[in-house]
Amino acid sequence: MNVKDLLSLKGKVILVTGGAGNYGKCIVEGMAEADGTVITASRNIEKNKEVVDGFRNRGLDVHAMQVDQGNHSSVLKLKDDIQKKFGALHVFVNNAVSRPMASYDAPIEQFEESMRVNATGMVYIMREMTDLIVKTGGGSIISIGSMMGMFGPDLSNYDGTDMNKNPPPDYFFHNSGLLNLTRYWAKMMAGKNVRVNCISPGGLFNHQPEKFLENYTKKVPLGRMANNDDIKGLMVLLASQAGAYINGENILMDGGLNA
């Protein structure tokens, strides 16, 4: 098969949770540019619609739906809505998160709330969307983690800034667990034509303070933070036939920071 055909997502229905977020918008854009039919779903339907309108104005096939990952009834409604409107699901991008904790010493109840959405809720939605993909005949599940699931925090990045040097534990706990959940899910899907992978990105440029950018980028062999295009090709690879033999993997995408 021609490599352009291998990378095409034409005819594929793709769900991206948290598609209005920083990395989420990049992912939605990349999947739609590869000719996929992309659904972005999150709690804030109005923000979702704004993102979708921008993409649809460019001729991209993008749709907005609503879901609260921490509410199983909401997840089931999303599943039903996808079945009714599209009749299939080929790719699920597990990207939505909630960040109630702001620091190490935040109230422990905030950690519990984080796990309700980012652990229990995430398994809820993964099981339901996996069921749809299996019924469709197979496809791809891609979780978006963080390099912080693989390494501890580098607090020196915040030297000389007013940024928080007291990062919350739930972010590290959740993203680390996501790595082995990916391996587990890949094994559980044996024989069902479903591939399961994870991407652990480094920092995305978002106009951070100049001193932070200086501290961070001097440690990166490529000399910069990730830009909006960096994740797109990798997402299309894992979603398409070009990545048909990649399964159970976590891919660190950090410009060589942790090489």
N, C-alpha and C positions, 0 to 999 in steps of 0.2 A: 504493500500500500504506500502511496506517495506520502511523504512526511507532512505535507500540508493537510492531507486528509486525516492523517493520524491525530493531528492537533486540533482538528475542527470539533466544535461542540454543537454543530447544526443538528436540530432535532432533539436535543437534550434539554430536559427540564431540570433546573438547578435551584435549590433553596439555599440562601445565605442568611443566617440569623445575624442580627446586629449589623445589617448591611448599610446603615446610615453612619456608622462610626468611621474613624480615621482609616484603619486598614480595611474595614468592611466596604467602604465606597470603592477602594482600589480593586478589591476582589470582584465586586459586582460588575465594575467597568470591564475588567479583563475577561470575565466569563461571557459577557454580552458581546464584546468586540470579537470573540471567537465564535460568534453566531449562536450562542446558547440562549434559551428562554430562561430568564433569571427572575426569581422571586426574592425580594428582600423583606424580611419579617422582623419586627421588634415591637416593643410596647408602645412606642410613640409613633402612631400611624401618620400623624401630620408631618413629622420630620421625614418619615419614610416616603411619603408622597412627594415632598419637595425634591428629594434625591431622585426619585423615579421620573418626575417631570423633566428634570435636567437631562437625564439619559434618553428619555423618549423623544425629546426635541432633537436629538442627534440621530434618531432612527434606530436606536437600540431597543431590543425586546425585553423590557424590564417592567416588573409588576410589584405593587406594594400590598403586603398583607400584615396583619397584626398578630402578635403572640406574646404572652407573658410566660417565659420559660419556667418560672417558679409556680405556675398554676397548671395542673395536669389537664383540667377541663379546657383551658385555652390551647394547650398543645394538641389535644384531640380535635378541637375545632379547626385549627390550622391544617391538620392532616386531612380532615374531611373536606375543607375548602380546596385544597390542592387536588384531591381526587376528583371533585366535582368540576373544577375549572380546567384542569390540565390532563387528568386521567392517568398520570404517571409521575414518577420522580426518579431521576437518574443519578443526581449528585446532591449530597447534603454537605454544606459547609457549616461546621459547628463553630460559630464565631462569637455568639452573644455571651456577655458576662455582666455581672453586677459587682460594683465595688463599694460596699457600705463602709469598709474599714479604711481609715486614713493614716494609721500609724501603728507601731508595735504595741502601744499601750492603750489602744482604743477599747471600748467596752467589749467584753467577750461575747455579748449578745450579738454584736455586729459580725463576729466571726461565724456564729451560728446562722445568721441570716445569709451570709455569703455562701455557706455550704448548702443551704436550702436551694439556692438558685444555681450555683456553679458546680455542685456535685450531684445532689438528688435531682434537681431540675434538669441538669444536663443529661443524666442517664435516662430520665423520662423521655426527653425529646429525641435522643439518639435511638432509643428502642423503637419509638413510633415511626420515625423517618426511615430507619433501617427496614422496618416492616413494609413500608411503601416501596422502597428500592427493591427488595426481594420480590415483591409482587409484580414489579415492572419487568423483572428478568435479570436484575443485577445492575451494578454501577459502582459509584465511588463515594466514600465518606472522607472528608478532610477536616480535621480539627485544627484550629488556630490557637497555638499556645504562646510561649514566650521563651526566650533564652533564659529568663529568670526561673524557669522550671528545671533548668539544667545546672545553674550556677547560683551562688549566693550574691547578694547585692555588692556592687562596687561603690562604696559611699564616697570615694574620692571624686567621682563625677560631679558631686554637688559642692565641692570646695569653691568658695568665693561667690556662691549664689545664695539666694533666699529660699531655694527649693528644699523640700522636706528630706532630711537626712535620717528619717526614722520610718522606713517603708513598712507597710503592713504585711503580716505573715500569710494572710489568706491568698495573696497573689502568688506567692512562691509555692505554697501547699497545693493549690488548685492546679497550677500549670505543671508541677512535677507529677501529680497523679494522672494527669491527662496523657503523659507519655506511656505509662504502662497500661492504661485503659485502652489506648490505641492498639497495643500488642495483643491484649486480651481479646478485643473486638475482632481483630483480624483472624485470630485462631477460631473464634466462635462462628465466624462467617465462612469457614471452610466448606467448599462444595456448593456455595450459594452465589458465586460469581460477584461477590462484593469485596472490593478492596478498601482498606482502612489505613489512612496515613495521617501524620501530624506535621505541621510546620511550626518551628520555634523561631520567630523573627527577633531581631534586635530592634533597637530604637528607630522609630520613624520620624523624620524631620517634621517638626510642627512649630517652627519659629520659637524654639526654646531660647532661654537666656544665652547671650553670647559666651559667657564664661563656661556654662555647661557644655555648649557645643565644642568649645576649645578643649575642655577636659576629656570629653568623650571621643572626639574624632581623632585626636592624636594617638589613641590606642588602636584605631582601626586601620589595618593595612591599606584599605581602599580610601582612607582619608575623609570619610563622610558618613552620615547617617543614611538609612534607607530612604529612597524617594518613592513617590506614588506608583512608579512603574515596576519596581524591583520584585514585588510579590506576584505580579500578574502572570508572567510566563511560567513560574513554578506551579501556580494554581491550575493553569490550563493543562500543563503536563500531567498533573496528578488526576485531573478530572477526565482526561481524554484517553483515547486508545494509545497515544504515545507513551503513557505511563502504565500500560496494561500489566507489566510484570513487576511493578513497585507496590509492595504490600507490607503492612506492619512496620513501616519506617517512620522515624522522626528526622526531619531535615532542618538543620540549624542554618538560618539565613541571617548572618550578622556581619557580613563583609570581612570576615576573618578576625573579628575582635577576640574570639576565644580559641583561635587556632593554636 
